[in-house]
Amino acid sequence: MDLRRFITFKTVVEEGSFLRAAQKLCCTQSTVTFHIQQLEQELAIPLFEKIGRRMCLTAAGKKVLPHVYDLTKVMASIRQAARQDDEPGGELRVATGETLLAYKMPRVLQRFKQRAPKVRLSLQSLNCYSIRDALLADEVDLGVFYRVGNDDALTIMELGQQSLALVASVEQAPVDFMRPRQHIPLSFIINEPQCVFRQIFESTLRQREITLENTIELWSIESIKQCVAGNLGVSFLPRFAVEDELKRGTLVELPFSETPLTIHALCAHHAGKAISPAMRVFMQCMQEEQEAR
């Protein structure tokens, strides 16, 4: 079978028509039609049907499509493996959690830019569950995030345990979060429900049967810290994100656990993905920064 025909098939699905697929592939529409006809003959099944002006997959075509995506991934891996010793280039897609991006990644990104100036870096800030899903779906090349659930399909580089701290304003009167079965009339200031450290804090409160007044959701860690410093409530954040404020005395830490609660930071990629030169350099920069701390 001619691999070009599978590429054409995939492109028609993504573009929605033979004409747009031809434009994307820089060929004539008749070439696209010929490739699809030949592929249908080889597979002995119809792949498309025309509904209105749009080419839609048949039931058989829908069954074939996932295998075509797998095939194109294998082809991309082969090309990457053949270029292992090349100078890093192309695009590198990285997704990372916000606290890691803001407080751990700047020096890594600076180091990477110096070593791989030809790489187009695509950087996203996502929650940890979305990063794991994006890695599994091959929507990003590398993820820098906190461990969440099953990661058997990922190849992981450990970045260490990160301790968590319950912080409040210096104006906040002492509060005992260790005493169970109570209502504490304070606001919890944090980001989205899928935030890992938010889930740990709320789970601990449920175990202790502690309730708070309300939850204030903000997207920015800096905004959260400013609101806590303004005595609008408390927050539960990675210690490295509040280290400077604790040293300066603009925030104080409240006792929350006899032993420090932690989250596990890591850098990961899909276990089946070939490591490109750009990926290798980025992971080396991550490792060097980790060792320098």
Residue pairs with C-beta under 8 A, 6 or more apart in sequence:
1 39
1 42
2 35
2 38
3 71
3 75
4 35
5 35
5 36
5 38
5 39
5 42
6 39
6 68
6 71
6 72
7 25
7 72
8 21
8 25
8 31
8 32
8 35
8 36
8 39
9 35
9 36
9 39
9 47
9 64
9 65
9 68
10 65
10 68
10 69
10 72
11 21
11 24
11 25
11 32
12 18
12 21
12 32
12 36
12 48
12 55
13 57
13 61
13 65
14 21
14 24
15 21
15 23
15 24
16 54
16 55
17 53
17 54
17 55
18 29
18 32
18 33
18 36
18 55
19 29
21 32
22 28
22 29
22 31
22 32
25 31
25 32
36 47
36 48
39 47
40 46
40 47
43 60
43 64
45 58
45 60
45 61
45 64
46 58
46 60
46 61
47 57
47 58
47 60
47 61
47 64
48 55
48 56
48 57
48 58
48 61
49 55
49 56
49 57
49 58
50 56
57 65
73 138
73 272
73 273
76 274
77 272
77 273
77 274
78 274
80 274
80 275
80 276
81 274
83 276
83 277
84 275
84 277
85 277
86 277
87 118
87 277
88 115
88 116
88 118
88 119
88 276
88 277
88 278
88 280
88 281
89 116
89 118
89 119
89 277
89 278
90 119
90 120
90 276
90 278
91 119
91 120
91 121
91 122
91 278
92 116
92 119
92 120
92 121
92 122
92 141
92 142
92 276
92 278
92 279
92 282
93 122
93 124
93 139
93 140
93 141
93 142
94 121
94 122
94 123
94 124
94 140
94 141
94 142
94 143
94 144
94 282
95 123
95 124
95 125
95 126
95 130
95 131
95 134
95 135
95 140
95 142
95 143
95 144
95 145
96 105
96 123
96 124
96 125
96 126
96 131
96 143
96 144
96 145
97 125
97 126
97 127
97 128
97 131
97 144
97 145
97 146
97 196
98 125
98 191
98 220
98 221
99 221
99 237
99 238
99 240
99 241
100 144
100 145
100 146
100 265
101 123
101 125
101 144
102 221
102 222
102 241
103 238
103 240
103 241
104 144
104 159
104 240
104 265
104 289
105 144
107 289
108 282
108 285
108 286
108 289
109 121
109 123
111 285
111 288
111 289
112 119
112 121
112 281
112 282
112 285
113 121
115 281
115 285
116 277
116 278
116 281
116 282
119 278
119 281
124 140
126 134
126 145
127 192
127 194
127 195
128 145
128 146
128 147
128 148
128 194
128 196
129 148
129 149
129 194
130 194
131 140
131 143
131 144
131 145
132 143
132 145
132 148
132 149
132 151
132 154
132 268
134 140
134 143
135 142
135 143
135 154
135 268
135 269
135 270
136 153
136 154
136 270
138 270
138 273
141 269
141 273
141 276
141 278
141 279
142 267
142 268
142 269
142 279
142 282
142 283
143 267
143 268
143 269
144 159
144 265
144 266
144 267
144 286
145 265
145 266
145 268
146 162
146 196
146 263
146 264
146 265
146 266
147 263
147 264
147 265
147 266
148 196
151 268
153 270
153 271
153 272
154 268
154 269
154 270
154 271
155 268
155 269
155 270
155 271
156 266
156 267
156 268
157 266
157 267
157 268
157 283
157 286
157 287
158 264
158 265
158 266
159 265
159 266
159 267
159 286
159 290
160 264
160 265
160 290
161 262
161 263
161 264
161 265
162 238
162 239
162 240
162 262
162 263
162 264
162 265
163 238
163 239
163 260
163 261
163 262
164 197
164 200
164 201
164 236
164 237
164 238
164 239
164 260
164 261
164 262
164 263
165 236
165 237
165 238
165 239
165 242
165 246
165 253
165 256
166 177
166 201
166 234
166 235
166 236
166 253
166 254
166 255
166 256
167 225
167 228
167 234
167 235
167 236
167 237
167 242
167 245
167 246
167 251
167 252
167 253
167 254
168 175
168 228
168 231
168 233
168 234
168 251
168 252
168 254
169 228
169 229
169 230
169 231
169 232
169 251
169 252
170 249
170 250
170 251
170 252
171 231
172 186
172 231
172 234
172 252
172 254
174 254
175 184
175 186
175 234
175 254
176 255
177 184
177 208
177 210
177 254
177 255
177 256
178 208
178 255
178 256
178 257
178 258
179 208
180 208
180 209
180 210
181 208
181 209
181 210
182 209
182 210
182 211
183 210
183 211
183 212
184 210
184 211
184 212
184 213
185 212
185 213
186 212
186 213
186 233
186 234
187 212
187 213
187 214
187 215
187 216
187 232
187 233
187 234
188 201
188 202
188 212
188 214
188 215
188 216
188 233
188 234
188 235
188 236
189 215
189 216
189 218
189 224
189 227
189 228
189 232
189 233
189 234
189 235
190 197
190 198
190 201
190 215
190 216
190 217
190 218
190 224
190 235
190 236
191 198
191 217
191 218
191 219
191 220
191 221
191 224
192 198
192 217
192 219
193 199
193 217
196 263
197 236
197 237
197 238
197 263
198 236
200 236
200 261
200 263
201 236
204 256
204 257
204 261
205 211
205 212
216 227
216 232
216 233
218 224
218 227
221 237
221 241
224 235
224 237
225 235
225 237
225 241
225 242
225 245
225 251
227 233
227 235
228 234
228 235
228 251
229 245
229 250
229 251
234 254
236 256
238 263
239 246
242 251
242 253
245 251
246 252
246 253
267 283
267 286
269 275
269 279
275 283
